[in-house]
Amino acid sequence: MIDVIIAGGGPTGMLLAGELRLRGLHVVVLEKLAEPTGQTRALGLHVRSIEVLDQRGLLDRFLPLGTKYETGGFFAAIMKPWPDRMDTAHSYVLGIPQTLTERLLTEHAAEAGAEIRRGCELVGLSQDQDGVTAELADGTRLRSRYLVGCDGGRSTVRKLLGVGFPGEPSRTETLLGEMEVAASPEELAAVVAEVRKTHFRFGTMPLENGAYRVIVPAEGVAEDRAVPPTFEEFKRQLRAYAGTDFGVHSPRWLSRFGDATRLAERYRTGRVLLAGDAAHIHPPTGGQGLNLGLQDAFNLGWKLAAEVRGWAPEGLLDSYHAERHPVAAAVLDNTRAQMQLLAPEPGPQAVRRLVAELMDFEEVNRYLIEKITAISVRYDFGEGHELLGRRLRDVRLKQGRLYELMRRGRGLLLDQTGGRLSVDGWADRVDHVVDVGEELDVPALLLRPDGHVAWVGEDQEELLGRLPRWFGTATG
């Protein structure tokens, strides 16, 4: 029997496949498209996603293909300086197109041993106490212990489960595409600067292939957003907003997106789970969508593997919903707020000017950017040290970097007491590192495989009380 079937071969599904293979599970990824679309919607990786890649030794694949940006403008396109002294060793946004992110994560999953089946569409599923049966469009049936729907905002898995997807439908729509432009760069820059004084969902960006990425508000909301706009519709909207269509020609691809905001009522139904856009959709303001999905996968992977391997403590798999559902709800709220600040009407523009003034205060600017980049996320692990529930940034130790010690995807006890602590009984799940780092003013801390702090202290009895919560019953 397959351990886990993943429906959807986008970035979320591929990162999850890599995480499950890291723990030795038999993973099959089903992707209904025979080939990638080549469309680039997301354009970058935020700090927490960069940290995730670093924790698994993948960042070196991404850095040469991307561009580091230490700049503001990620909250409602309000341009402010990047905050100083952010709580991370990666204080930048990595500009990299979604096509490359997906390709690199697919290569990683395949190298790790995941079975990737393209042109395979899931059309039905059923489950019992022992596993899940997945039905494919060609009539094939596959049996697995668990199934995860990473199949996007129109998720077939979510619909088959009957999981509610409450929220708001699209009220505005935006056209997006790649095409060549006849106008000079100087003319483009001048016109775009003028239009963006009042319309922030408008712009052009040169690409390495000689084309431009062009974005412009649509005339209305399409009945079916799966149907791409026509090129004539694109040119008509450019003329309506800019007074010129810039001589655009030779479109590579055209698409549309709305500002619908929806959140799945539950992320788990028995042996079937949801992640990424299958669990939440929202406007792309702040560039958080792809990043939110990657972070879902990073949270879920080790928990699902523990369940399959049989050592997961009670409630561990359910903690995926408990932790990630509120994070998504917060992202939906901040994108709703940003969309209001992008509206061209006088009222929203007055509020936008006020928010821009407030962002001149360093702490306000820092608060908003840490929210967008997800480094302020703190899971509720109860009362305790200020680090409890937060992810720990990479720190330098005498033996090297912390994240380099986490690449096996296990728990980690970082012991600065000189070795007075022990993880005997959990050594098959938790690494014990006796080391010190000048950046950490704590005697010891216990990290989950996703890098979140599960315990801080120096008392062995306290540690023994905390280990079973995340790593199950001791062995031996």
C-alpha positions in Angstrom: 0.0 0.0 0.0 1.1 3.6 -0.7 1.8 5.5 2.4 0.6 8.9 1.2 -1.0 10.1 -2.1 -0.5 13.8 -2.8 -3.1 15.2 -5.2 -1.4 18.2 -6.9 2.1 18.7 -8.1 2.6 22.4 -7.4 5.1 23.8 -5.0 3.1 22.8 -1.9 2.7 19.2 -3.0 6.3 18.9 -4.1 7.7 20.2 -0.8 5.4 17.9 1.1 6.6 15.0 -1.0 10.2 15.8 -0.2 9.4 16.1 3.5 7.6 12.7 3.5 10.4 11.0 1.6 12.9 12.4 4.1 11.2 10.1 6.6 11.2 7.1 4.2 7.5 7.0 3.3 6.2 5.7 -0.1 4.8 8.8 -1.7 2.9 9.1 -5.0 2.2 12.6 -6.4 -0.8 12.8 -8.9 -0.7 15.9 -11.1 -3.5 16.2 -13.7 -1.5 18.4 -16.1 0.8 16.5 -18.4 3.3 19.4 -18.4 3.7 22.6 -16.3 1.8 25.5 -17.6 4.8 27.8 -17.7 2.7 30.6 -16.1 4.4 32.6 -13.4 2.0 34.0 -10.8 4.1 34.1 -7.6 7.3 36.0 -8.0 9.3 35.5 -4.8 9.9 33.7 -1.5 9.5 35.5 1.9 11.8 35.1 4.8 10.2 32.1 6.5 10.1 30.1 3.2 13.7 30.9 2.7 14.4 29.6 6.2 12.5 26.4 5.4 14.6 25.8 2.4 17.8 26.4 4.4 16.7 24.0 7.1 16.5 21.2 4.5 19.7 22.1 2.6 17.8 23.3 -0.5 18.5 27.1 -0.4 21.8 26.8 -2.4 19.7 25.6 -5.4 17.5 28.7 -5.3 19.9 31.5 -4.6 21.8 31.4 -7.9 18.5 31.6 -9.8 17.0 34.4 -7.8 17.6 38.0 -6.7 17.8 39.2 -3.2 15.7 42.3 -2.4 16.1 44.2 0.8 13.4 46.6 0.1 10.0 47.6 1.3 6.7 47.8 -0.5 5.3 44.4 0.4 2.5 45.8 2.5 -0.1 47.3 0.1 2.7 48.5 -2.1 3.6 51.2 0.4 7.2 51.9 -0.2 9.1 52.1 3.1 12.7 51.0 4.0 13.3 47.3 4.8 13.4 47.1 8.7 16.8 46.8 10.3 17.8 43.9 12.6 15.0 41.6 11.6 15.0 38.3 13.6 16.4 36.2 10.9 19.7 35.3 9.2 17.9 35.8 5.9 16.8 39.4 5.9 15.7 39.7 2.3 13.0 38.6 -0.1 14.2 36.2 -2.8 12.8 37.2 -6.2 12.4 34.0 -8.1 9.5 33.0 -10.5 7.1 30.4 -9.5 8.1 28.2 -12.5 11.6 27.9 -11.1 10.4 27.3 -7.5 8.2 24.5 -8.8 10.9 23.0 -11.0 13.5 22.9 -8.2 11.1 21.4 -5.7 10.0 18.8 -8.2 13.6 17.9 -8.8 14.1 17.6 -5.1 11.1 15.4 -4.6 12.1 13.1 -7.5 15.7 12.8 -6.2 14.3 11.9 -2.8 12.4 9.1 -4.3 8.8 10.4 -4.7 6.9 8.8 -7.5 5.5 11.6 -9.7 2.7 10.8 -12.1 1.8 13.5 -14.5 -1.4 13.5 -16.6 -3.2 11.7 -13.7 -6.4 13.4 -12.6 -8.1 12.4 -9.3 -11.9 12.2 -9.8 -13.1 10.3 -6.7 -12.1 9.1 -3.3 -13.4 7.1 -0.4 -11.9 6.2 2.9 -12.3 3.7 5.7 -10.5 3.1 9.0 -7.5 1.5 7.2 -6.9 3.9 4.3 -8.0 5.9 1.3 -9.0 4.7 -2.2 -8.3 7.3 -4.9 -10.1 6.9 -8.3 -8.4 8.4 -11.3 -10.0 9.7 -14.5 -8.8 6.6 -16.5 -10.5 4.3 -14.0 -7.4 3.3 -12.1 -7.8 2.9 -8.3 -5.0 3.5 -5.9 -4.9 2.6 -2.2 -3.0 4.6 0.4 -2.9 5.2 4.1 -3.4 8.9 3.8 -4.2 11.4 1.0 -3.4 15.1 1.0 -5.1 17.6 -1.4 -2.7 20.1 -2.7 -4.7 20.7 -5.8 -5.4 24.4 -5.7 -8.2 26.8 -5.1 -10.7 24.7 -7.1 -9.6 21.6 -5.2 -11.3 18.4 -6.3 -10.3 16.8 -3.0 -12.0 19.5 -0.9 -15.1 19.3 -3.0 -15.2 15.5 -2.8 -14.9 15.7 1.0 -17.7 18.2 1.2 -15.6 20.6 3.3 -17.1 24.1 3.5 -15.1 26.9 1.9 -16.7 30.0 3.4 -15.6 33.6 2.6 -16.2 36.3 0.1 -16.4 36.0 -3.7 -14.4 38.1 -6.0 -15.5 41.7 -6.3 -12.7 42.9 -8.4 -10.6 41.2 -11.1 -7.1 41.7 -12.5 -5.6 40.7 -15.8 -2.1 39.3 -15.8 0.1 38.1 -18.7 3.4 38.0 -20.4 3.9 39.7 -23.7 6.3 41.8 -25.8 6.0 45.6 -25.7 6.8 48.1 -28.5 7.0 51.2 -26.3 10.4 52.3 -24.9 11.4 51.6 -21.3 11.3 55.4 -20.7 7.7 55.7 -21.9 6.6 52.7 -19.9 8.1 54.0 -16.7 6.6 57.4 -17.1 3.1 56.2 -17.9 3.1 53.5 -15.2 4.3 56.0 -12.6 1.4 58.3 -13.5 -1.3 55.6 -13.5 0.0 54.1 -10.2 -0.7 57.4 -8.4 -4.3 56.2 -8.2 -4.4 52.6 -9.5 -2.0 50.2 -7.8 -3.2 47.1 -9.6 -1.4 48.3 -12.7 2.2 47.8 -13.8 4.8 46.4 -16.2 8.0 44.5 -15.3 10.7 43.4 -17.8 11.6 39.7 -17.8 14.8 38.0 -18.8 13.2 36.5 -21.9 12.7 39.9 -23.5 9.0 40.0 -22.7 7.2 42.0 -20.0 4.9 40.9 -17.2 1.8 43.2 -17.5 -0.9 43.7 -15.0 -4.1 45.8 -15.4 -7.5 45.9 -13.7 -10.2 44.0 -15.6 -13.5 45.6 -16.7 -15.5 43.4 -14.5 -15.6 39.9 -12.8 -15.7 37.0 -15.3 -18.3 34.3 -14.7 -15.6 31.7 -15.2 -12.1 32.8 -14.2 -10.7 29.5 -15.6 -11.3 31.1 -19.0 -8.3 33.3 -19.9 -8.9 36.8 -21.1 -8.5 37.6 -24.8 -5.6 39.7 -26.0 -8.0 42.3 -27.3 -9.5 42.6 -23.8 -6.1 43.1 -22.4 -5.2 45.9 -24.8 -8.6 47.5 -24.3 -8.0 47.7 -20.5 -4.5 49.1 -21.0 -5.9 51.9 -23.2 -8.7 52.5 -20.6 -6.2 53.0 -17.8 -3.1 54.3 -19.5 -4.4 55.9 -22.7 -2.2 53.5 -24.7 -1.7 49.8 -25.1 2.1 50.3 -25.3 2.1 48.4 -28.6 1.9 45.1 -26.8 2.1 42.0 -29.1 3.2 38.4 -29.1 1.5 37.3 -25.8 3.1 34.3 -24.2 0.2 33.6 -21.8 -2.8 35.5 -20.4 -4.6 34.9 -17.2 -6.9 36.6 -14.6 -7.2 36.5 -10.9 -9.8 37.9 -8.5 -9.9 39.0 -4.8 -12.0 36.1 -3.5 -11.1 35.3 0.1 -12.0 31.8 1.4 -10.8 29.4 4.2 -11.6 25.7 4.5 -13.7 24.9 7.6 -11.3 22.0 8.4 -7.9 20.9 7.2 -8.5 17.2 8.1 -11.3 14.8 7.4 -10.3 11.4 8.7 -7.3 10.2 6.6 -7.6 13.1 4.1 -6.0 16.5 4.6 -5.8 19.8 2.7 -2.8 22.1 2.2 -2.0 25.2 0.2 -4.6 26.9 -2.0 -6.9 23.8 -1.5 -7.3 25.1 2.1 -7.2 28.8 1.6 -7.4 31.4 -1.2 -6.9 35.2 -1.0 -5.7 38.1 -3.1 -2.0 38.1 -4.0 -1.3 41.3 -2.2 1.9 41.0 -0.2 3.0 37.9 -2.2 1.9 35.5 0.6 0.0 32.7 -1.2 2.7 30.3 -2.4 4.7 31.0 0.8 1.7 30.1 3.0 1.3 26.8 1.1 5.0 25.9 1.5 4.8 26.6 5.3 1.6 24.4 5.5 3.6 21.5 3.9 6.5 22.0 6.3 4.2 21.9 9.3 2.3 18.8 8.1 5.1 16.7 6.7 6.8 15.5 9.9 3.5 15.0 11.7 2.0 12.9 8.9 5.1 10.8 8.7 5.0 10.3 12.5 1.4 9.1 12.2 2.3 6.6 9.4 5.4 5.4 11.3 3.3 4.8 14.4 5.0 6.9 17.0 2.9 10.1 16.8 1.4 11.1 20.2 -2.3 11.5 20.4 -3.5 14.7 18.7 -0.2 15.4 16.8 -1.8 15.2 13.4 -4.8 17.3 14.5 -2.4 20.0 15.6 -1.8 20.6 11.9 -5.2 22.2 11.6 -5.0 23.8 15.1 -1.8 25.6 14.2 -2.1 26.4 10.5 -5.8 27.4 10.3 -5.3 30.5 12.4 -2.2 31.4 10.5 -4.2 31.3 7.2 -7.1 33.3 8.8 -4.6 36.0 9.8 -3.2 36.1 6.2 -6.7 36.4 4.8 -7.3 39.4 7.1 -4.2 41.2 6.2 -4.9 40.7 2.5 -8.4 42.1 3.0 -6.9 45.1 4.6 -4.3 45.6 1.9 -7.0 45.4 -0.8 -8.8 48.2 0.9 -5.7 50.3 0.9 -5.2 49.6 -2.9 -8.7 50.9 -3.8 -8.7 54.1 -5.8 -11.6 55.8 -4.0 -10.9 58.9 -1.8 -11.8 57.1 1.5 -9.4 54.2 1.1 -6.8 56.5 -0.2 -7.1 58.7 2.9 -6.6 55.6 5.1 -3.7 54.6 2.9 -1.9 57.9 3.5 -2.5 57.5 7.2 -1.0 54.0 7.2 1.9 55.2 5.2 2.6 57.9 7.9 2.3 55.3 10.7 4.8 53.0 8.8 7.4 55.8 9.3 7.5 54.5 12.9 10.1 51.7 12.8 8.1 49.3 15.0 5.0 49.7 12.9 7.0 49.0 9.7 8.7 46.0 11.4 5.4 44.6 12.7 3.8 44.7 9.2 6.8 43.2 7.4 7.2 40.4 10.0 3.6 39.6 9.4 3.9 39.5 5.7 7.1 37.4 5.8 5.6 35.0 8.5 8.5 35.3 10.9 6.1 36.6 13.6 4.1 33.3 13.6 3.8 31.8 17.1 1.9 28.6 17.7 0.0 28.3 21.0 2.1 25.9 23.1 0.8 27.3 26.4 2.4 29.6 28.9 6.2 29.8 29.0 9.3 31.4 27.7 9.0 34.1 25.0 10.5 31.8 22.4 8.0 29.0 23.1 5.9 28.3 20.0 8.0 30.5 17.7 10.4 29.3 15.0 14.0 29.8 15.9 16.1 31.7 13.4 19.4 30.2 12.3 22.2 30.8 14.8 25.9 30.2 14.7 27.2 27.5 17.1 30.8 26.3 17.7 30.0 23.3 15.5 28.5 25.3 12.7 25.0 26.7 11.8 21.9 25.5 13.6 20.0 25.0 10.4 22.8 22.7 9.1 22.1 20.4 12.0 18.4 20.2 11.2 18.6 18.7 7.7 17.6 15.2 8.7 14.2 16.5 9.7 14.3 15.3 13.3 13.7 17.0 16.6 16.7 18.7 18.1 17.7 19.4 21.7 20.2 22.2 21.7 22.0 21.8 25.1 24.1 24.7 26.4 24.4 23.1 29.9 27.5 21.2 29.0 25.6 17.9 28.5 23.6 17.7 31.7 20.4 16.9 29.8 19.4 13.7 27.9 16.9 12.5 25.3 17.5 8.8 26.1 14.4 7.0 24.9 13.8 9.4 22.0 17.2 9.2 20.3 15.6 7.7 17.2 13.5 10.9 16.8 15.5 13.7 18.5 19.1 14.7 18.0 21.0 15.9 21.1 23.5 18.6 20.3 25.7 19.8 23.1 27.0 23.1 21.9 26.9 26.9 22.6 26.1 30.0 20.6 26.6 33.6 21.6 23.2 34.5 20.1 21.2 32.3 22.4 20.7 33.4 26.1 19.0 30.2 27.2 20.4 27.1 28.9 18.7 24.7 26.5 15.8 24.4 24.1 13.9 21.7 22.3 13.1 22.2 18.6 10.4 20.3 16.7 11.4 19.1 13.2 9.9 22.3 11.7 12.1 24.5 13.8 9.5 25.7 16.3 10.6 25.9 19.9 8.8 23.2 22.0 10.6 23.8 25.4 13.1 26.1 27.0 14.8 25.4 30.3 17.5 23.4 32.0 15.5 20.9 34.2 15.6 17.3 33.0 12.3 16.4 34.6 10.6 19.3 32.7 12.2 18.1 29.5 11.0 14.6 30.1 7.5 16.0 30.6 7.6 17.8 27.3 9.2 15.2 24.9 6.2 12.9 24.8 3.9 15.7 23.7 5.7 16.1 20.4 7.7 12.9 20.0 5.5 10.2 21.5 6.3 7.4 24.0 10.0 6.7 24.8 11.5 3.5 23.5 14.1 1.2 25.1 
